[in-house]
Amino acid sequence: MLELAVERVRGKVRYSPIGFNLLPERFTIGQLHRFYVALLGREIDPANFAKKVDRELVRAGIVVKTDQVQKGQHRPAPLYRFDKRAYDKAARGGFNFEI
């Protein structure tokens, strides 16, 4: 039963904002990448993932870059937020974010 549930979530993540409900309100692209890797159970090239997020989610306004950064051991990472209204608008047109 658990395997079925995981498969359903894996399929649903392409067209539903499941991941954004599980991430903090402000998140880095790295955090979003790690979520998709964990959920899908496979490696995803980080650079290609970031390009795809920019090309499909940021340009559509679904993921919005904030003026905040997350500081850590490396250079500061920009923080993003999920825009539900932009997502709902895109979903009406048949949105699909395939990794």
N, C-alpha and C positions, 0 to 999 in steps of 0.2 A: 504494500500500500504506500509506503514511503517513497519507493522508487517511482511509482506512478505520479505522486505529488510533485517530486523533483522534476520529472519530465514535463509536466504541465506548466510549471513555473518557467522552465527553460524555454518552452515554446511561447509562452505569454510575454516574456520579457522583450520580444521583438516589437510588440505593438501596444504594450501597456507600461505605465510608469512605475512598475514594481520597485525597481532599483532606487528610484528617487525617494520613495517612501521609507527605504531602509537606510539611506545615507543621512549624514547630518544635513541641516538646512543649508549650510555653506560647505562645499566639498572641493577637493582638487581633482584634476583629471586623473591623477594617480590613484586616488581613492575609488573613483568610478571604474577605472581599469581593473583594480584588484577585485572589485565586486563582480564584474563580468567574468573574470578568470575563475573565481571561486564558484559562481553559479553555474557556468557552462562546463566547468571541470576540464578545461584545456587551456594551453598557453595561447596568448594573443600578443602579437608584437606591439610593444608600447607605443612606438612611433607611429605605426599605421593606425592604431586605435585612436591616438590623439588627432591625427589628420581626419579620420572618419568622423569623430565627434565634432570637430570644427566644421567640416564640410556639411554635415547633415543636421546636427543639433544646435550648434551655436548660430549658424547662418539662418536657421529657421526660428531662432529666438526661444527655443525650448530650453536650452542651457544658456544662461546669461553670465558673462564675466562680471564680477563685482570689482570694486576698487580696493578690495582687501587681499592680503596675501597671508599664507601660512608659513611661518618661519620655522626652520629646523636646522639640521646639520648641514644641509646643502643650500643652494640659492633659494630664495623665497618662491613658493609656488602660488600662482594666482588662484583665488577662490571663485567658485562658480555657484550659481543657484538654479534651481529648477523653476520654470515658469509654467504653471499649470494651464493658464489661459491660452498661451501659445501652443502648448501640447494639445489641448482640447480642439483648437482650431485645426491643427495639422491632422489630428486623428479623424476628424470628419471627412478629410480627403483621402483616408486610407493610409495613414502613416505606418511605416515599417522600418525599424532600425536593425538591420541584419549584420551580425558580426561574423 
